[in-house]
Amino acid sequence: MTVSTVRRLTGVLFIAGAILVNIPYALLISTFDYPEILRQPAEVILVRFEAAGPGLIALWLAFAWGWDFRC
C-alpha cells in the first residue's frame, strides 16, 4: 500500500466515522427530543422513554457505539 492510498483510506474512514456518529444523534433528536428532554423532570422523561419502546433503546445503543468509536 502506498502512502497516498493510506492517506485516502484514512480520510474516507474519518468522514464515514463522522457521518455514522451523527446518524443516531439526529434520530434521537427527531424521535426523543434529545438533548432538550433532559431538562424535563424525571417523570416526563421516563414516560416518554417507556412510550418510545425498544427502538429508542436501539438508538441509544447505536449512539453510544458511535460516540465510543469517535473517542
C-alpha angles and dihedrals in degrees: 000000000000125000093250091052091052091049092050092047090049091050092049091049092050091051092046090048092052091050093046092051093051098048096071090039092055091047091051089052093051099042105032104022090241128209096012090060089068089071090063125090116273092251092060093046094049094048091051091045092052092045092053092060131196094330090070091052089053089051092051090049092050090047091051092048091048092048091048089050091051094052 
